[in-house]
Amino acid sequence: MSVDDLDAGVTADPGADLALEVDDLPGGLRGALEAVLMVVDEPVPAVLLASALERPVEEVESTLRAIEEEYAASSRGFTLRRVASGWRVYSRSDYAAVIARFLLDGQQAKLSQASLETLAVIAYRQPISRSRVSAVRGVNVDGVVRTLLSRGLIEEMGQDEESTATLYGTTDFFLERLGVDTLDDLPALAPYLPEVDALDEIAEQGRW
């Protein structure tokens, strides 16, 4: 073998044989996807998986959905779900009590009622300032907002053009924790907060 032949092998595109390598693995594309999803710590969009494995997005999407259906049908302790526009392996909700006992000795860290109420206002009214959240809840929410920020459930989304107040909205982590793909998947607010129409009246009157 000549030096030129060695150079050609070294300088060849490292991704050129990737698709072939994936097919040669025992589990093929399916196994490669499972291996990647077992090590990620946040949902991964199908387009990124397709790019990494050099396979069509449509093929990756269909394979992911097939895996999701098989996991669900076999009643495994884990499942594959599309959350926050990405895919990730999760433990099944049926085993939440077991996991809580193992990790937290039965004690689950929960948000306070004030935090939940504040988070709900932000989720349904984002982007929104702290003063407007306070107006809706009738109390100061500075401390609660700091807590939600520290937990990664909300984030700053710029400033209000008129007041220059910082605006807040929910994060992808918030969607992930709720198990929904987009904000459009949140349940309708009206059945749970009969006074929701009053919020629009407050906004129209310029009180927030």
PyMOL CGO cylinders between C-alpha atoms (Angstrom):
from pymol import cmd
from pymol.cgo import CYLINDER

trace = [
    CYLINDER, 0.00, 0.00, 0.00, 1.38, 3.38, -0.98, 0.3, 1, 1, 1, 1, 1, 1,
    CYLINDER, 1.38, 3.38, -0.98, 1.67, 6.51, 1.15, 0.3, 1, 1, 1, 1, 1, 1,
    CYLINDER, 1.67, 6.51, 1.15, -1.01, 8.08, -1.02, 0.3, 1, 1, 1, 1, 1, 1,
    CYLINDER, -1.01, 8.08, -1.02, -3.35, 5.20, -0.24, 0.3, 1, 1, 1, 1, 1, 1,
    CYLINDER, -3.35, 5.20, -0.24, -2.75, 5.70, 3.49, 0.3, 1, 1, 1, 1, 1, 1,
    CYLINDER, -2.75, 5.70, 3.49, -3.36, 9.43, 3.21, 0.3, 1, 1, 1, 1, 1, 1,
    CYLINDER, -3.36, 9.43, 3.21, -6.59, 8.80, 1.32, 0.3, 1, 1, 1, 1, 1, 1,
    CYLINDER, -6.59, 8.80, 1.32, -7.85, 6.57, 4.10, 0.3, 1, 1, 1, 1, 1, 1,
    CYLINDER, -7.85, 6.57, 4.10, -6.93, 9.09, 6.79, 0.3, 1, 1, 1, 1, 1, 1,
    CYLINDER, -6.93, 9.09, 6.79, -8.34, 12.15, 5.05, 0.3, 1, 1, 1, 1, 1, 1,
    CYLINDER, -8.34, 12.15, 5.05, -11.58, 10.55, 3.87, 0.3, 1, 1, 1, 1, 1, 1,
    CYLINDER, -11.58, 10.55, 3.87, -14.76, 12.04, 5.28, 0.3, 1, 1, 1, 1, 1, 1,
    CYLINDER, -14.76, 12.04, 5.28, -15.22, 10.37, 8.70, 0.3, 1, 1, 1, 1, 1, 1,
    CYLINDER, -15.22, 10.37, 8.70, -18.99, 10.49, 8.23, 0.3, 1, 1, 1, 1, 1, 1,
    CYLINDER, -18.99, 10.49, 8.23, -18.91, 8.68, 4.91, 0.3, 1, 1, 1, 1, 1, 1,
    CYLINDER, -18.91, 8.68, 4.91, -19.07, 5.21, 6.49, 0.3, 1, 1, 1, 1, 1, 1,
    CYLINDER, -19.07, 5.21, 6.49, -21.27, 6.19, 9.43, 0.3, 1, 1, 1, 1, 1, 1,
    CYLINDER, -21.27, 6.19, 9.43, -24.54, 5.01, 7.86, 0.3, 1, 1, 1, 1, 1, 1,
    CYLINDER, -24.54, 5.01, 7.86, -22.94, 1.67, 7.00, 0.3, 1, 1, 1, 1, 1, 1,
    CYLINDER, -22.94, 1.67, 7.00, -21.60, 1.34, 10.55, 0.3, 1, 1, 1, 1, 1, 1,
    CYLINDER, -21.60, 1.34, 10.55, -25.05, 1.98, 11.98, 0.3, 1, 1, 1, 1, 1, 1,
    CYLINDER, -25.05, 1.98, 11.98, -26.53, -0.72, 9.76, 0.3, 1, 1, 1, 1, 1, 1,
    CYLINDER, -26.53, -0.72, 9.76, -23.78, -3.12, 10.82, 0.3, 1, 1, 1, 1, 1, 1,
    CYLINDER, -23.78, -3.12, 10.82, -24.57, -2.74, 14.51, 0.3, 1, 1, 1, 1, 1, 1,
    CYLINDER, -24.57, -2.74, 14.51, -26.64, -5.56, 16.07, 0.3, 1, 1, 1, 1, 1, 1,
    CYLINDER, -26.64, -5.56, 16.07, -29.67, -3.33, 16.50, 0.3, 1, 1, 1, 1, 1, 1,
    CYLINDER, -29.67, -3.33, 16.50, -29.19, -1.20, 13.41, 0.3, 1, 1, 1, 1, 1, 1,
    CYLINDER, -29.19, -1.20, 13.41, -30.74, 2.28, 13.42, 0.3, 1, 1, 1, 1, 1, 1,
    CYLINDER, -30.74, 2.28, 13.42, -33.10, 1.35, 16.24, 0.3, 1, 1, 1, 1, 1, 1,
    CYLINDER, -33.10, 1.35, 16.24, -30.27, 0.24, 18.50, 0.3, 1, 1, 1, 1, 1, 1,
    CYLINDER, -30.27, 0.24, 18.50, -28.23, 3.34, 17.66, 0.3, 1, 1, 1, 1, 1, 1,
    CYLINDER, -28.23, 3.34, 17.66, -31.14, 5.60, 18.57, 0.3, 1, 1, 1, 1, 1, 1,
    CYLINDER, -31.14, 5.60, 18.57, -31.73, 3.77, 21.85, 0.3, 1, 1, 1, 1, 1, 1,
    CYLINDER, -31.73, 3.77, 21.85, -28.04, 4.02, 22.73, 0.3, 1, 1, 1, 1, 1, 1,
    CYLINDER, -28.04, 4.02, 22.73, -27.98, 7.78, 22.13, 0.3, 1, 1, 1, 1, 1, 1,
    CYLINDER, -27.98, 7.78, 22.13, -31.24, 8.45, 23.97, 0.3, 1, 1, 1, 1, 1, 1,
    CYLINDER, -31.24, 8.45, 23.97, -30.03, 6.52, 27.01, 0.3, 1, 1, 1, 1, 1, 1,
    CYLINDER, -30.03, 6.52, 27.01, -27.21, 9.01, 27.62, 0.3, 1, 1, 1, 1, 1, 1,
    CYLINDER, -27.21, 9.01, 27.62, -28.83, 12.39, 26.89, 0.3, 1, 1, 1, 1, 1, 1,
    CYLINDER, -28.83, 12.39, 26.89, -30.03, 14.57, 29.76, 0.3, 1, 1, 1, 1, 1, 1,
    CYLINDER, -30.03, 14.57, 29.76, -32.61, 16.54, 27.80, 0.3, 1, 1, 1, 1, 1, 1,
    CYLINDER, -32.61, 16.54, 27.80, -35.00, 15.86, 24.89, 0.3, 1, 1, 1, 1, 1, 1,
    CYLINDER, -35.00, 15.86, 24.89, -33.24, 15.65, 21.52, 0.3, 1, 1, 1, 1, 1, 1,
    CYLINDER, -33.24, 15.65, 21.52, -35.03, 16.76, 18.31, 0.3, 1, 1, 1, 1, 1, 1,
    CYLINDER, -35.03, 16.76, 18.31, -35.34, 14.08, 15.63, 0.3, 1, 1, 1, 1, 1, 1,
    CYLINDER, -35.34, 14.08, 15.63, -33.52, 16.31, 13.14, 0.3, 1, 1, 1, 1, 1, 1,
    CYLINDER, -33.52, 16.31, 13.14, -30.39, 16.28, 15.34, 0.3, 1, 1, 1, 1, 1, 1,
    CYLINDER, -30.39, 16.28, 15.34, -30.54, 12.52, 15.70, 0.3, 1, 1, 1, 1, 1, 1,
    CYLINDER, -30.54, 12.52, 15.70, -30.96, 12.17, 11.95, 0.3, 1, 1, 1, 1, 1, 1,
    CYLINDER, -30.96, 12.17, 11.95, -28.00, 14.46, 11.32, 0.3, 1, 1, 1, 1, 1, 1,
    CYLINDER, -28.00, 14.46, 11.32, -25.75, 12.58, 13.74, 0.3, 1, 1, 1, 1, 1, 1,
    CYLINDER, -25.75, 12.58, 13.74, -26.64, 9.19, 12.27, 0.3, 1, 1, 1, 1, 1, 1,
    CYLINDER, -26.64, 9.19, 12.27, -26.84, 10.47, 8.70, 0.3, 1, 1, 1, 1, 1, 1,
    CYLINDER, -26.84, 10.47, 8.70, -30.29, 9.04, 8.10, 0.3, 1, 1, 1, 1, 1, 1,
    CYLINDER, -30.29, 9.04, 8.10, -33.44, 10.73, 6.73, 0.3, 1, 1, 1, 1, 1, 1,
    CYLINDER, -33.44, 10.73, 6.73, -35.48, 12.58, 9.34, 0.3, 1, 1, 1, 1, 1, 1,
    CYLINDER, -35.48, 12.58, 9.34, -38.62, 10.71, 8.25, 0.3, 1, 1, 1, 1, 1, 1,
    CYLINDER, -38.62, 10.71, 8.25, -36.93, 7.36, 8.87, 0.3, 1, 1, 1, 1, 1, 1,
    CYLINDER, -36.93, 7.36, 8.87, -35.71, 8.45, 12.29, 0.3, 1, 1, 1, 1, 1, 1,
    CYLINDER, -35.71, 8.45, 12.29, -39.16, 9.78, 13.24, 0.3, 1, 1, 1, 1, 1, 1,
    CYLINDER, -39.16, 9.78, 13.24, -40.91, 6.57, 12.19, 0.3, 1, 1, 1, 1, 1, 1,
    CYLINDER, -40.91, 6.57, 12.19, -38.35, 4.44, 14.06, 0.3, 1, 1, 1, 1, 1, 1,
    CYLINDER, -38.35, 4.44, 14.06, -38.76, 6.53, 17.21, 0.3, 1, 1, 1, 1, 1, 1,
    CYLINDER, -38.76, 6.53, 17.21, -42.54, 6.17, 17.08, 0.3, 1, 1, 1, 1, 1, 1,
    CYLINDER, -42.54, 6.17, 17.08, -42.21, 2.42, 16.57, 0.3, 1, 1, 1, 1, 1, 1,
    CYLINDER, -42.21, 2.42, 16.57, -39.95, 2.21, 19.64, 0.3, 1, 1, 1, 1, 1, 1,
    CYLINDER, -39.95, 2.21, 19.64, -42.41, 4.34, 21.62, 0.3, 1, 1, 1, 1, 1, 1,
    CYLINDER, -42.41, 4.34, 21.62, -45.30, 2.02, 20.70, 0.3, 1, 1, 1, 1, 1, 1,
    CYLINDER, -45.30, 2.02, 20.70, -43.35, -1.13, 21.55, 0.3, 1, 1, 1, 1, 1, 1,
    CYLINDER, -43.35, -1.13, 21.55, -42.29, 0.21, 24.95, 0.3, 1, 1, 1, 1, 1, 1,
    CYLINDER, -42.29, 0.21, 24.95, -45.89, 1.14, 25.75, 0.3, 1, 1, 1, 1, 1, 1,
    CYLINDER, -45.89, 1.14, 25.75, -47.24, -2.24, 24.65, 0.3, 1, 1, 1, 1, 1, 1,
    CYLINDER, -47.24, -2.24, 24.65, -44.68, -4.22, 26.65, 0.3, 1, 1, 1, 1, 1, 1,
    CYLINDER, -44.68, -4.22, 26.65, -45.35, -2.40, 29.97, 0.3, 1, 1, 1, 1, 1, 1,
    CYLINDER, -45.35, -2.40, 29.97, -41.67, -1.74, 30.60, 0.3, 1, 1, 1, 1, 1, 1,
    CYLINDER, -41.67, -1.74, 30.60, -40.48, 0.40, 33.49, 0.3, 1, 1, 1, 1, 1, 1,
    CYLINDER, -40.48, 0.40, 33.49, -39.40, 3.05, 31.00, 0.3, 1, 1, 1, 1, 1, 1,
    CYLINDER, -39.40, 3.05, 31.00, -40.90, 4.70, 27.95, 0.3, 1, 1, 1, 1, 1, 1,
    CYLINDER, -40.90, 4.70, 27.95, -39.87, 6.90, 25.05, 0.3, 1, 1, 1, 1, 1, 1,
    CYLINDER, -39.87, 6.90, 25.05, -41.70, 10.18, 24.71, 0.3, 1, 1, 1, 1, 1, 1,
    CYLINDER, -41.70, 10.18, 24.71, -41.67, 13.28, 22.54, 0.3, 1, 1, 1, 1, 1, 1,
    CYLINDER, -41.67, 13.28, 22.54, -41.51, 16.25, 24.91, 0.3, 1, 1, 1, 1, 1, 1,
    CYLINDER, -41.51, 16.25, 24.91, -40.54, 19.90, 24.34, 0.3, 1, 1, 1, 1, 1, 1,
    CYLINDER, -40.54, 19.90, 24.34, -40.04, 19.16, 20.60, 0.3, 1, 1, 1, 1, 1, 1,
    CYLINDER, -40.04, 19.16, 20.60, -37.51, 16.42, 21.33, 0.3, 1, 1, 1, 1, 1, 1,
    CYLINDER, -37.51, 16.42, 21.33, -37.25, 12.74, 22.26, 0.3, 1, 1, 1, 1, 1, 1,
    CYLINDER, -37.25, 12.74, 22.26, -36.00, 11.22, 25.50, 0.3, 1, 1, 1, 1, 1, 1,
    CYLINDER, -36.00, 11.22, 25.50, -36.30, 8.02, 27.52, 0.3, 1, 1, 1, 1, 1, 1,
    CYLINDER, -36.30, 8.02, 27.52, -38.28, 8.43, 30.77, 0.3, 1, 1, 1, 1, 1, 1,
    CYLINDER, -38.28, 8.43, 30.77, -39.32, 6.16, 33.58, 0.3, 1, 1, 1, 1, 1, 1,
    CYLINDER, -39.32, 6.16, 33.58, -43.01, 5.29, 33.39, 0.3, 1, 1, 1, 1, 1, 1,
    CYLINDER, -43.01, 5.29, 33.39, -45.29, 7.38, 35.58, 0.3, 1, 1, 1, 1, 1, 1,
    CYLINDER, -45.29, 7.38, 35.58, -46.74, 4.15, 37.00, 0.3, 1, 1, 1, 1, 1, 1,
    CYLINDER, -46.74, 4.15, 37.00, -43.48, 3.69, 38.91, 0.3, 1, 1, 1, 1, 1, 1,
    CYLINDER, -43.48, 3.69, 38.91, -43.28, 7.21, 40.33, 0.3, 1, 1, 1, 1, 1, 1,
    CYLINDER, -43.28, 7.21, 40.33, -43.82, 5.99, 43.90, 0.3, 1, 1, 1, 1, 1, 1,
    CYLINDER, -43.82, 5.99, 43.90, -41.05, 3.42, 43.58, 0.3, 1, 1, 1, 1, 1, 1,
    CYLINDER, -41.05, 3.42, 43.58, -38.61, 5.97, 42.20, 0.3, 1, 1, 1, 1, 1, 1,
    CYLINDER, -38.61, 5.97, 42.20, -39.51, 8.51, 44.89, 0.3, 1, 1, 1, 1, 1, 1,
    CYLINDER, -39.51, 8.51, 44.89, -38.92, 5.92, 47.61, 0.3, 1, 1, 1, 1, 1, 1,
    CYLINDER, -38.92, 5.92, 47.61, -35.54, 4.95, 46.14, 0.3, 1, 1, 1, 1, 1, 1,
    CYLINDER, -35.54, 4.95, 46.14, -34.22, 8.46, 45.41, 0.3, 1, 1, 1, 1, 1, 1,
    CYLINDER, -34.22, 8.46, 45.41, -35.89, 10.59, 48.03, 0.3, 1, 1, 1, 1, 1, 1,
    CYLINDER, -35.89, 10.59, 48.03, -36.85, 8.12, 50.71, 0.3, 1, 1, 1, 1, 1, 1,
    CYLINDER, -36.85, 8.12, 50.71, -40.48, 8.91, 50.03, 0.3, 1, 1, 1, 1, 1, 1,
    CYLINDER, -40.48, 8.91, 50.03, -40.05, 12.67, 50.28, 0.3, 1, 1, 1, 1, 1, 1,
    CYLINDER, -40.05, 12.67, 50.28, -40.75, 14.57, 47.06, 0.3, 1, 1, 1, 1, 1, 1,
    CYLINDER, -40.75, 14.57, 47.06, -39.65, 18.17, 46.74, 0.3, 1, 1, 1, 1, 1, 1,
    CYLINDER, -39.65, 18.17, 46.74, -42.76, 20.04, 45.69, 0.3, 1, 1, 1, 1, 1, 1,
    CYLINDER, -42.76, 20.04, 45.69, -43.43, 23.62, 44.71, 0.3, 1, 1, 1, 1, 1, 1,
    CYLINDER, -43.43, 23.62, 44.71, -45.39, 25.69, 47.21, 0.3, 1, 1, 1, 1, 1, 1,
    CYLINDER, -45.39, 25.69, 47.21, -48.93, 26.75, 46.42, 0.3, 1, 1, 1, 1, 1, 1,
    CYLINDER, -48.93, 26.75, 46.42, -47.67, 30.29, 45.82, 0.3, 1, 1, 1, 1, 1, 1,
    CYLINDER, -47.67, 30.29, 45.82, -45.07, 29.00, 43.35, 0.3, 1, 1, 1, 1, 1, 1,
    CYLINDER, -45.07, 29.00, 43.35, -47.64, 26.91, 41.50, 0.3, 1, 1, 1, 1, 1, 1,
    CYLINDER, -47.64, 26.91, 41.50, -50.05, 29.83, 41.23, 0.3, 1, 1, 1, 1, 1, 1,
    CYLINDER, -50.05, 29.83, 41.23, -47.32, 32.17, 40.01, 0.3, 1, 1, 1, 1, 1, 1,
    CYLINDER, -47.32, 32.17, 40.01, -46.07, 29.59, 37.51, 0.3, 1, 1, 1, 1, 1, 1,
    CYLINDER, -46.07, 29.59, 37.51, -49.60, 29.13, 36.18, 0.3, 1, 1, 1, 1, 1, 1,
    CYLINDER, -49.60, 29.13, 36.18, -50.02, 32.87, 35.60, 0.3, 1, 1, 1, 1, 1, 1,
    CYLINDER, -50.02, 32.87, 35.60, -46.69, 33.06, 33.77, 0.3, 1, 1, 1, 1, 1, 1,
    CYLINDER, -46.69, 33.06, 33.77, -47.42, 29.96, 31.71, 0.3, 1, 1, 1, 1, 1, 1,
    CYLINDER, -47.42, 29.96, 31.71, -50.77, 31.23, 30.46, 0.3, 1, 1, 1, 1, 1, 1,
    CYLINDER, -50.77, 31.23, 30.46, -49.92, 34.94, 30.19, 0.3, 1, 1, 1, 1, 1, 1,
    CYLINDER, -49.92, 34.94, 30.19, -46.31, 34.94, 28.98, 0.3, 1, 1, 1, 1, 1, 1,
    CYLINDER, -46.31, 34.94, 28.98, -44.37, 37.02, 28.32, 0.3, 1, 1, 1, 1, 1, 1,
    CYLINDER, -44.37, 37.02, 28.32, -45.34, 38.85, 31.49, 0.3, 1, 1, 1, 1, 1, 1,
    CYLINDER, -45.34, 38.85, 31.49, -43.62, 41.08, 34.04, 0.3, 1, 1, 1, 1, 1, 1,
    CYLINDER, -43.62, 41.08, 34.04, -43.41, 40.49, 37.78, 0.3, 1, 1, 1, 1, 1, 1,
    CYLINDER, -43.41, 40.49, 37.78, -45.60, 43.50, 38.48, 0.3, 1, 1, 1, 1, 1, 1,
    CYLINDER, -45.60, 43.50, 38.48, -48.35, 42.10, 36.26, 0.3, 1, 1, 1, 1, 1, 1,
    CYLINDER, -48.35, 42.10, 36.26, -48.10, 38.71, 37.95, 0.3, 1, 1, 1, 1, 1, 1,
    CYLINDER, -48.10, 38.71, 37.95, -48.35, 40.48, 41.31, 0.3, 1, 1, 1, 1, 1, 1,
    CYLINDER, -48.35, 40.48, 41.31, -51.44, 42.34, 40.09, 0.3, 1, 1, 1, 1, 1, 1,
    CYLINDER, -51.44, 42.34, 40.09, -53.12, 39.09, 39.12, 0.3, 1, 1, 1, 1, 1, 1,
    CYLINDER, -53.12, 39.09, 39.12, -52.22, 37.30, 42.36, 0.3, 1, 1, 1, 1, 1, 1,
    CYLINDER, -52.22, 37.30, 42.36, -52.64, 40.30, 44.63, 0.3, 1, 1, 1, 1, 1, 1,
    CYLINDER, -52.64, 40.30, 44.63, -49.31, 39.74, 46.40, 0.3, 1, 1, 1, 1, 1, 1,
    CYLINDER, -49.31, 39.74, 46.40, -45.62, 40.43, 45.81, 0.3, 1, 1, 1, 1, 1, 1,
    CYLINDER, -45.62, 40.43, 45.81, -44.05, 37.61, 43.79, 0.3, 1, 1, 1, 1, 1, 1,
    CYLINDER, -44.05, 37.61, 43.79, -40.38, 38.65, 43.72, 0.3, 1, 1, 1, 1, 1, 1,
    CYLINDER, -40.38, 38.65, 43.72, -39.23, 35.77, 45.93, 0.3, 1, 1, 1, 1, 1, 1,
    CYLINDER, -39.23, 35.77, 45.93, -41.38, 33.23, 44.10, 0.3, 1, 1, 1, 1, 1, 1,
    CYLINDER, -41.38, 33.23, 44.10, -40.06, 34.36, 40.72, 0.3, 1, 1, 1, 1, 1, 1,
    CYLINDER, -40.06, 34.36, 40.72, -36.49, 33.89, 41.96, 0.3, 1, 1, 1, 1, 1, 1,
    CYLINDER, -36.49, 33.89, 41.96, -37.37, 30.37, 43.07, 0.3, 1, 1, 1, 1, 1, 1,
    CYLINDER, -37.37, 30.37, 43.07, -38.88, 29.51, 39.69, 0.3, 1, 1, 1, 1, 1, 1,
    CYLINDER, -38.88, 29.51, 39.69, -35.84, 30.95, 37.93, 0.3, 1, 1, 1, 1, 1, 1,
    CYLINDER, -35.84, 30.95, 37.93, -33.45, 28.92, 40.09, 0.3, 1, 1, 1, 1, 1, 1,
    CYLINDER, -33.45, 28.92, 40.09, -35.36, 25.74, 39.27, 0.3, 1, 1, 1, 1, 1, 1,
    CYLINDER, -35.36, 25.74, 39.27, -35.18, 26.43, 35.57, 0.3, 1, 1, 1, 1, 1, 1,
    CYLINDER, -35.18, 26.43, 35.57, -38.95, 26.55, 35.11, 0.3, 1, 1, 1, 1, 1, 1,
    CYLINDER, -38.95, 26.55, 35.11, -39.05, 30.15, 33.84, 0.3, 1, 1, 1, 1, 1, 1,
    CYLINDER, -39.05, 30.15, 33.84, -36.58, 32.46, 32.11, 0.3, 1, 1, 1, 1, 1, 1,
    CYLINDER, -36.58, 32.46, 32.11, -36.19, 36.11, 31.14, 0.3, 1, 1, 1, 1, 1, 1,
    CYLINDER, -36.19, 36.11, 31.14, -37.66, 36.93, 27.74, 0.3, 1, 1, 1, 1, 1, 1,
    CYLINDER, -37.66, 36.93, 27.74, -36.54, 40.50, 27.16, 0.3, 1, 1, 1, 1, 1, 1,
    CYLINDER, -36.54, 40.50, 27.16, -38.08, 43.76, 28.34, 0.3, 1, 1, 1, 1, 1, 1,
    CYLINDER, -38.08, 43.76, 28.34, -41.43, 45.48, 27.97, 0.3, 1, 1, 1, 1, 1, 1,
    CYLINDER, -41.43, 45.48, 27.97, -41.10, 48.27, 25.39, 0.3, 1, 1, 1, 1, 1, 1,
    CYLINDER, -41.10, 48.27, 25.39, -43.07, 50.80, 27.44, 0.3, 1, 1, 1, 1, 1, 1,
    CYLINDER, -43.07, 50.80, 27.44, -42.10, 50.08, 31.04, 0.3, 1, 1, 1, 1, 1, 1,
    CYLINDER, -42.10, 50.08, 31.04, -38.70, 48.38, 30.35, 0.3, 1, 1, 1, 1, 1, 1,
    CYLINDER, -38.70, 48.38, 30.35, -39.73, 45.81, 32.95, 0.3, 1, 1, 1, 1, 1, 1,
    CYLINDER, -39.73, 45.81, 32.95, -38.22, 42.35, 32.57, 0.3, 1, 1, 1, 1, 1, 1,
    CYLINDER, -38.22, 42.35, 32.57, -40.60, 39.86, 30.98, 0.3, 1, 1, 1, 1, 1, 1,
    CYLINDER, -40.60, 39.86, 30.98, -40.76, 36.20, 31.94, 0.3, 1, 1, 1, 1, 1, 1,
    CYLINDER, -40.76, 36.20, 31.94, -41.87, 33.02, 30.21, 0.3, 1, 1, 1, 1, 1, 1,
    CYLINDER, -41.87, 33.02, 30.21, -41.64, 29.28, 30.73, 0.3, 1, 1, 1, 1, 1, 1,
    CYLINDER, -41.64, 29.28, 30.73, -38.72, 27.11, 29.60, 0.3, 1, 1, 1, 1, 1, 1,
    CYLINDER, -38.72, 27.11, 29.60, -38.42, 23.84, 27.69, 0.3, 1, 1, 1, 1, 1, 1,
    CYLINDER, -38.42, 23.84, 27.69, -37.66, 22.25, 31.07, 0.3, 1, 1, 1, 1, 1, 1,
    CYLINDER, -37.66, 22.25, 31.07, -41.13, 23.36, 32.19, 0.3, 1, 1, 1, 1, 1, 1,
    CYLINDER, -41.13, 23.36, 32.19, -42.68, 21.58, 29.19, 0.3, 1, 1, 1, 1, 1, 1,
    CYLINDER, -42.68, 21.58, 29.19, -40.56, 18.53, 29.92, 0.3, 1, 1, 1, 1, 1, 1,
    CYLINDER, -40.56, 18.53, 29.92, -41.66, 18.36, 33.54, 0.3, 1, 1, 1, 1, 1, 1,
    CYLINDER, -41.66, 18.36, 33.54, -45.31, 18.64, 32.50, 0.3, 1, 1, 1, 1, 1, 1,
    CYLINDER, -45.31, 18.64, 32.50, -44.84, 16.05, 29.78, 0.3, 1, 1, 1, 1, 1, 1,
    CYLINDER, -44.84, 16.05, 29.78, -46.18, 18.22, 26.96, 0.3, 1, 1, 1, 1, 1, 1,
    CYLINDER, -46.18, 18.22, 26.96, -44.67, 19.10, 23.59, 0.3, 1, 1, 1, 1, 1, 1,
    CYLINDER, -44.67, 19.10, 23.59, -45.69, 22.76, 23.27, 0.3, 1, 1, 1, 1, 1, 1,
    CYLINDER, -45.69, 22.76, 23.27, -47.60, 25.40, 25.20, 0.3, 1, 1, 1, 1, 1, 1,
    CYLINDER, -47.60, 25.40, 25.20, -50.57, 24.68, 22.95, 0.3, 1, 1, 1, 1, 1, 1,
    CYLINDER, -50.57, 24.68, 22.95, -50.86, 21.33, 24.74, 0.3, 1, 1, 1, 1, 1, 1,
    CYLINDER, -50.86, 21.33, 24.74, -51.55, 22.96, 28.10, 0.3, 1, 1, 1, 1, 1, 1,
    CYLINDER, -51.55, 22.96, 28.10, -55.12, 22.36, 29.32, 0.3, 1, 1, 1, 1, 1, 1,
    CYLINDER, -55.12, 22.36, 29.32, -57.69, 25.09, 28.84, 0.3, 1, 1, 1, 1, 1, 1,
    CYLINDER, -57.69, 25.09, 28.84, -57.51, 27.53, 31.73, 0.3, 1, 1, 1, 1, 1, 1,
    CYLINDER, -57.51, 27.53, 31.73, -61.15, 28.60, 31.94, 0.3, 1, 1, 1, 1, 1, 1,
    CYLINDER, -61.15, 28.60, 31.94, -62.52, 25.39, 33.56, 0.3, 1, 1, 1, 1, 1, 1,
    CYLINDER, -62.52, 25.39, 33.56, -60.07, 25.75, 36.44, 0.3, 1, 1, 1, 1, 1, 1,
    CYLINDER, -60.07, 25.75, 36.44, -60.08, 29.54, 36.87, 0.3, 1, 1, 1, 1, 1, 1,
    CYLINDER, -60.08, 29.54, 36.87, -63.61, 30.89, 36.41, 0.3, 1, 1, 1, 1, 1, 1,
    CYLINDER, -63.61, 30.89, 36.41, -62.30, 34.44, 36.83, 0.3, 1, 1, 1, 1, 1, 1,
    CYLINDER, -62.30, 34.44, 36.83, -60.00, 34.15, 33.80, 0.3, 1, 1, 1, 1, 1, 1,
    CYLINDER, -60.00, 34.15, 33.80, -62.15, 36.65, 31.85, 0.3, 1, 1, 1, 1, 1, 1,
    CYLINDER, -62.15, 36.65, 31.85, -61.45, 39.20, 34.54, 0.3, 1, 1, 1, 1, 1, 1,
    CYLINDER, -61.45, 39.20, 34.54, -57.76, 39.08, 33.63, 0.3, 1, 1, 1, 1, 1, 1,
    CYLINDER, -57.76, 39.08, 33.63, -58.56, 40.42, 30.18, 0.3, 1, 1, 1, 1, 1, 1,
    CYLINDER, -58.56, 40.42, 30.18, -60.60, 43.20, 31.75, 0.3, 1, 1, 1, 1, 1, 1,
    CYLINDER, -60.60, 43.20, 31.75, -57.69, 44.15, 33.97, 0.3, 1, 1, 1, 1, 1, 1,
    CYLINDER, -57.69, 44.15, 33.97, -55.37, 44.25, 30.95, 0.3, 1, 1, 1, 1, 1, 1,
    CYLINDER, -55.37, 44.25, 30.95, -57.78, 46.40, 28.96, 0.3, 1, 1, 1, 1, 1, 1,
    CYLINDER, -57.78, 46.40, 28.96, -58.11, 48.86, 31.80, 0.3, 1, 1, 1, 1, 1, 1,
    CYLINDER, -58.11, 48.86, 31.80, -54.33, 49.24, 31.87, 0.3, 1, 1, 1, 1, 1, 1,
    CYLINDER, -54.33, 49.24, 31.87, -54.09, 48.14, 35.49, 0.3, 1, 1, 1, 1, 1, 1,
    CYLINDER, -54.09, 48.14, 35.49, -51.22, 45.77, 34.66, 0.3, 1, 1, 1, 1, 1, 1,
]
cmd.load_cgo(trace, "trace")
